[in-house]
């Protein structure tokens, strides 16, 4: 009896709110909320959710491979009746920190270690999920097949002292190769130099990220993948899991004000990751149309090696901590000086 009365009160409150805005009609947002009432325990329906049945969430999306896991959300293939998502393309990595520090977005997908750096600087956001589990590969045109074969070789990469460099050095050491004496590591100034350097023959062994790797394999039939860094990482760490390259953060303000909408968005992120893996062709079409600097054909072929997979903060936490520990062994600055505390992780 109490449950029936509670449901009636919720509906009466909702109708009172609706008629205040649009007399004699029920707007589309209210209809959507009414449909969802049956899916949510009555005790979980809070007053603010009734008053604002479909809040708008602004999500920052850096252009490039980081955006791939959210393509389904961006192009509205994945939607929810509990939250409306609007996205902002972040054209430059330099703007990511500013957007979060100034609270200009409700959520953001970004490199996981940058999430830790910014959290340790005091931003009020939580890591909700990890969605991209590494995109690095070692590619070669030489006749080599093992880590031992790399001795005496020159390896081209980018990001001296940053994540790609740390991953390379960690895997070399884990396989008995001294990165300072057994090989020569040549650093290029940026990712845009990797492909032309390799395709011109200047480099015969390079560390390549997707989707650049797909471009290389399409243009050079002699190029082969020597090592999948994600598989090698899982083996070297003994965790059976790769490293969480990119994660989604959500602002504390949004989480506190709209807990149900927050959960709905996290579910959308989960569904988007599944969708792009199941529908690479459609995802490629959507990615090109969204102007995130990714071409349709490249996305189609790159999806299978982009390791797009949803893991909630709770499930991803062990892999995140392993990743951070390895980064810290190279430089504490790579995660902002210390391991993030428990408040870094979003919990329902």
N, C-alpha and C positions, 0 to 999 in steps of 0.2 A: 504493500500500500504506500509506504514512504517513498519507494522508488518511482511509482506512478506519479505521485504528487510532485516529486523533484523534477521529473521530466516535464510535467505540465508547467511548472514555474519557469524552467529554462526556456520553453517555447513561448510562454507569455512575455518574458523579458525580451526575447529576441524580437517578437512581433511589435512590442512597444518601441524598440529601437528603430525598427524598419519603418513603421508608420510615421515616426518623427521625421524621417528623411524623405519619404515618398508616400504620401497618403494613398490608401486603398490599393496599393500594389506591393508585391514582394519582389525586391530586386534580385538580380542573379547571384550576388554574393550570399544573400540570405538563404536562397534556395540551396546553394552549394553547402552552406553550413548545416541546414536542416538535414540534408542527406548524410552528413558526417556525424550527426548527433548519435545515430544508432551504432556507429562504429567506435565511439569513445565512451567509456564508463561515465555515468552521470557525475560521479564525484570528481572526475578529472576536468570537467568543463568549468572553467573559471569565468568570472564576470568579464574580464578584459577580452577573452576569446569570443564571448557572445557579442560584445559591443563592436569588436573589430574582427569579423569572421574570416577575413582573408587579407592579412597584412602584406604589404609589399616589402620584399627583401632585396636590397641592392648588393650584387655580387661582383667583385673585381676579378677579372680574367686576364692574366698576362698573355699576350699573343705568343703563339708558338706551341710546341709540344705539350706544355703544361696545361693548355686549354683542352686537350683532346678528351680527357675523361668527362668533361662537362658539356660536350657538344650536344648531347641529347636534351639537356636542360636549356641550353642557349637557344636552340632552334624550336623549342616548345614541343618536341616529340614526347618529352617527359614532363608532365605537369601535375599539379596537385590542387585539390579544392581547398586546401588549408593554408596555402601560401602562394603568393604571386611573385615570381622572380624577374627582376630587371637586372641586366648585366652591364658592366662598363669594361670595355677593352682597355687594358693597361699597355700602351705601346712601348714603354721603356721600363726595364727592371729597376731603374732608379726611382720610379714613381711608386713602386709597391710599398716601400716603407712609409712614404709620406701619406699614402691613402689610409694605412692602418693607424699610424701615429695620430693623424688628425680625425680619425673615426669617420672617414668619408664613405665607407662601405660597411654593410652589415656582415659580409663574409668575403673571403678571399681564398683562392687556391694559389699556393706559392711553394717554393722549395722548403722542405721540412726543416732544414737547418736554419734557414732565414726566419722561419716561424719561431724557433727557439731563441735566436738572437733578439728578435723584436719583443718576445715575451719577457726575456730577461732585462730588457730596457724599460719594461713597465706597461706595454700595451695591454688593454683589457679585452683580450680575445682568447678563446680556447681552441685547441686542436680537436676537431670533430671526427676526422677520418683521414686515412692515407689512401691515395687513389692511383698513383703511378709508382711502380716498384722497379725503377731503374731502366735506363734506355741506352746504356753504354756497351759497346762491343769493340773488340780488337779485330781489325780487318787487315789482310795482307795480300800481296801478289807474289810473295815468295813461297818456295816449297818447304814450309816448316809446319810442324804439327803439335809441338809441345812447348811448355814453359822453358824447358832446358834448351830448346832450339833458339831461344831469344838471346842467349848469352853472346855478347859481342855485337849485337844489333842496335840499330837506332830506331827509337820509337817516337813518333810525333803525337803530340796531344795539346790540350789547351788548359788554361786555368792553373798556373803554377801556384801551389799552396792551397788550392780550392778543391772542391769535392771530386772532380774527375782525376786530379793529380793524386789526392789521398787514396782514392779507390785503386788506381793503377799501382801505386807504391805498396799498398797493403797486400794486394794480390800477388805482386812480384815476390815480396818477402815471404808470404804464406807458402809460396811454391819454390822456395830456396834460391831466389834470385835477389842479389843485392842491387837495388835501384841506382845506387851511386857509383858502383864499380863494375858490375856485370853487364850493364846496358848503358846506352846514351839516350837520355830523354831530352828531346827537343821541343820547346814550347813555342807554339804559334800565338800571335797576339789576340786572335779571336776565332770563333767557330766558323766564320765565313771563309777563313783561309784553309781549313782542313780539306774540303773537297777539292779545290783547285790544286793544292799541293800534292794530293794523292793521285788525282787524275792525270797530272802532268808527269808523274813518275818521279818527282823529287822525293816523295815518301813512298816506301813500300810496306811500311807497317805503321798503322795509325789507330788511335783510339777514337771511335766515331759514335756519336749519339744518333738515335732515331729522331726525326725521319731522314736525317742526312745520309745515314747508312743505306737506306733504300735507294736514294738517288745514285750513290756510288755503285751499288750492285746492278742498277739498271743501265748505267753508262759504261761500266768496265766489266766485261764478261770474265776476266781473269781474276777479279777480286773475290776473295773468300773470307768468310767469318772464321777467325782463328779461335777467339774466345768470347763466350757470352758472359759478360761480367756478373750478371745477375745469378746465373747458375754457379759461377766460381765463388761468388760471395757467400752463397748459401752453404757451399761445401767448406770454405775456409773458416767461416764463423761457427760451423757446427750447428747452426740454428735451423737449417732447412728452409730458410726464408731469405729473400733478397733485401735490399735496403729501400726504405721509403723515401723516394726521391721528392715527391710532391704530396702535399696534404692540404686539407681544407680547414680554415679557421673561421669561427663565428664569434661575433662580438658578445661580450657578457650582457650588454644592454638588451640586445635582441633576444638572447636566451632567456633572460629573466622576465622580459615583458611578454614574449610570445613562445612559451615552452612547447606548445602543440605545433605551432608553425615551424619551430626549429627542428623538431623530430620529423616533420613532413619533408623539410628540405633535405635532411640527411638521407631519408629514404629515396628522394629523387636522385641524389648523387649516386647512391647504390644502383638504382635502376639504370642510370645513364651509363655507368661503367659496363654493365651487362649488355646494354643495347649496342654500344659501339663495337664490342667484341662479336656480337651476333650479327651485326649489320654493317660491315666495313664499307660497302659500296655506298649505302645511304649516308653513312657517317662522313664519307669523303665528300659527297655532294654538299652536305650541310656545312662542313668545315670550310670549304672554299667560299660558300655563300656568306659565311659569317665574318669574313675578312680578318681571320686570325693568322694570316701568313702561312697557310697550309694549302697545298694543291690537292685536288680530288684524287688523282691517281697515286700520289705519294702516300696520302692518308690510307687509302685502301690497302696498299701493300705493307705499310708500316705498322698497322694496328697489331698484327700478330707478334711483333717484336717490341711493342711499346709497353708491355706488361701493365696494362690498365686493369686494376683490380681493386675493388672496394674492401677496406678493412676498417671497422670502427676504431675509435681511439683506444678503447679497451683491448680489442684484439691485436691492434698494431703496436701497442705499447712495448712489448719485449723487443721487437725488431727495431723500433725507434730508439730505444735505450742502447741497444748494441751498436747501432749506427752512430749515435752521439758519442759513445765511448771511443770508437775508432777515430772519429773526427777529432775528439779532444786529445787523443794521443799524438796527433799531428800539430794541433794548435787549439787551445781553449777558445780562441776568438771565433772559431768556426761555428760555435753554438752560443756565443755570447758570454763566455767565461765560466759557466757552470751548468750542471744538469738542471733542466726545468723541474720545478716541484710538482706535486700532484694536481694543483689547480690548473696546470697546463692542459690537462686532458678533460675533454667534455664527457659528462656522464648524464644519462637520461634522468 
